[in-house]
Amino acid sequence: QENVLQRVLQLPVVSSTCESLQRTYTSTKEAHPLMASVCEVYERGVQGAGALAMWGMEPVVRRLEPQFAVANNLACRGLDHLEEKIPALQYPVDKLASELKDTISCPLQSAKSTIGSSMDKII
């Protein structure tokens, strides 16, 4: 059965954003040894808390499994709709940023040119 969380994580815009964040996090840890120490302590704490939470929630998850399946199906249908209506979800974030930059810079250049020629006429 489809899992909505896995589907969201596989969207190019989401996966490329996660990869970019991971690269930034890793490079920051490599560049700053003190930050790396703090991050490692934090990572161990999060792993321990996550394992404890999973252990504690297991009986609840098993009991609510039918409701989770219904919610997952609804969420998958909603994601299908979003993917259909928002094609940008299928592009990596760097491509979207580049296209957005181009989309914004053309009208800005045009406006700048228009203002410049208007100022020349006024002067």
C-alpha positions in Angstrom: 0.0 0.0 0.0 1.1 3.5 -0.8 2.5 5.6 2.1 1.8 9.3 1.8 4.9 10.2 3.8 7.2 8.2 1.4 5.4 9.8 -1.6 6.0 13.3 -0.3 9.7 12.5 0.4 10.1 11.2 -3.1 8.8 14.4 -4.7 11.7 16.1 -6.5 11.1 19.4 -4.8 11.1 17.8 -1.3 14.0 15.4 -1.9 16.2 18.0 -3.4 15.5 20.4 -0.5 16.3 17.6 2.0 19.6 16.8 0.1 20.5 20.5 0.1 19.8 20.8 3.9 21.8 17.6 4.5 24.8 19.0 2.6 24.7 22.3 4.4 24.4 20.5 7.8 27.3 18.2 7.0 29.5 21.0 5.7 28.8 23.2 8.7 29.7 20.3 11.0 33.0 19.8 9.1 33.9 23.5 9.1 33.2 24.0 12.8 34.5 21.3 15.2 32.7 22.8 18.2 29.4 22.8 16.3 30.1 19.2 15.3 30.3 18.2 19.0 27.1 19.9 19.8 25.3 18.4 16.8 26.5 14.9 17.7 25.1 15.2 21.2 21.9 16.5 19.8 21.7 13.7 17.2 22.2 11.0 19.9 19.5 12.6 22.0 17.0 12.7 19.1 17.8 9.0 18.2 17.2 8.0 21.8 14.0 10.0 22.2 12.7 8.6 18.8 13.3 5.0 19.8 11.6 5.6 23.2 8.6 7.3 21.5 8.3 4.4 19.0 8.4 1.8 21.8 5.7 3.7 23.7 3.5 4.4 20.8 3.5 0.8 19.3 0.4 -0.4 21.1 -1.5 2.8 20.1 -0.4 2.5 16.5 -1.5 -1.1 16.3 -4.9 -0.3 17.8 -5.4 2.7 15.4 -4.1 1.0 12.3 -7.5 1.0 10.5 -7.9 4.7 11.1 -4.4 5.4 9.9 -5.0 3.4 6.7 -8.1 5.5 6.0 -6.2 8.8 6.7 -3.3 7.6 4.5 -5.7 6.8 1.6 -7.3 10.3 1.9 -3.9 11.9 2.1 -2.7 10.0 -1.0 -5.7 11.2 -2.9 -5.1 14.8 -1.8 -1.4 14.4 -2.9 -2.6 13.1 -6.3 -4.7 16.3 -6.6 -1.8 18.5 -5.6 0.6 16.9 -8.0 -1.9 17.4 -10.8 -2.5 21.1 -9.9 1.0 22.1 -9.0 3.5 20.7 -11.6 6.4 22.6 -9.8 6.4 19.7 -7.3 8.0 17.6 -9.9 11.1 19.8 -10.2 14.2 20.0 -8.0 14.4 23.1 -5.9 17.4 24.5 -7.7 15.6 24.4 -11.0 12.6 26.2 -9.5 14.8 28.8 -7.9 16.5 29.5 -11.3 13.2 29.7 -13.1 11.8 32.0 -10.4 14.8 34.2 -10.6 14.4 34.5 -14.4 10.7 35.1 -14.1 11.3 37.9 -11.6 14.4 39.5 -13.2 12.8 40.1 -16.6 9.9 42.3 -15.4 12.3 44.0 -13.0 14.7 44.8 -15.8 11.8 46.1 -17.9 10.6 48.3 -15.1 14.1 49.6 -14.5 14.4 50.4 -18.2 11.0 52.2 -18.2 11.8 54.2 -15.1 15.2 55.1 -16.5 13.8 56.4 -19.8 11.0 58.2 -17.9 13.6 59.9 -15.7 15.6 60.9 -18.8 12.5 62.5 -20.3 11.7 64.3 -17.0 15.3 65.7 -16.8 
